[in-house]
């Protein structure tokens, strides 16, 4: 046994620090949780309800840690940002208070959802005797101000308005407005492609330090570069959280991109008499199914595309399943695996 004060023992911390990353690293998974999964239905949309939903999902993610994974959790925030905007609009109308810009709504939701996840994880760690901590990183994601999506905004946000109110907002605030299926008028914003995750180095450092990291919430807060002023600023846009999660997974060289959704497996001919669950598919097969129109935009399509992007950049494997089946899926018993 080496004496604690021996020269050899004094050198151990320095030697450990110099070990290559691949010797120290565990398997890393990026797990994308849908914002809608925190709201079971209209009757369970309160903050307390969302916390209880988070508790259930975090139990399954904690099981990943027991299987030897380091985990980065990303999440959607569509419904939550909608609530923040609705409160902002009501406060402006009835109390004369200032409106909250969309990028700030994204930041607010990242903090609030991250807090719920941290609480749920901490309590689950204590229950299982796991020596871990969770941390939320309010994450900005750089997008290109010249992205074509800014010229054709398509993502509806906020509440419905009368045509008169919509016209007023368009003239005063410069909003893009569309009529939505006879239900009223809504604001639409761009959904540009994520280019760079500005807090990426911090996320990497936290993973190496053993934290469970919650990051890139809602696809990240979209920011653009203003080159003539050498600054970045927030912009009114919504980044797809699956695409942002794919970018993060590629950049940190994750071993797995796991997208948690409402169904246990991916289906072809979904909702039809001949629907068929897919246990495993290659990138080539996934692209074929996309061309055949099996996956719907705004539903399964961006999830499959996000995993394809990850695999084409060197990722090893992707998995799509619902939160309750994450442990079984990791054992190869269910879920849909996508491989190169």
Buried (B, 14 or more C-beta within 10 A) or exposed (E): EEEEEEEEEEEEEEEEEEEEEEEEBEBBBBBBBBBBBBBBEEEEBEEEBBBBBBBBBBBBBBBBBEEEBBBBBBBBBBBBBBBBBEEBBEBEEEEEEEBBEBBBBBBBBBEBBBBBBBBBBBBBBEEEEBEBBBBBBBBBBBBBBEBEBBEEBEBBBBEBBEEEBBBBBBEEEEBBBEEEEEEBBBBBBBBBBBBBBBBBEBBBEBBEEEBBBBBBBBBBBBBBBEEEEEEBEBBBBBBBBBBBBBBBBBBBBBBBBBBBBEBBBBBBEBEEEEEEBBEEBEBEBBBEBBEEEBBEEEEBBBBBBBBBBBBEEEBBBBBBBBBBBBBBBBEEEBBBBBBE
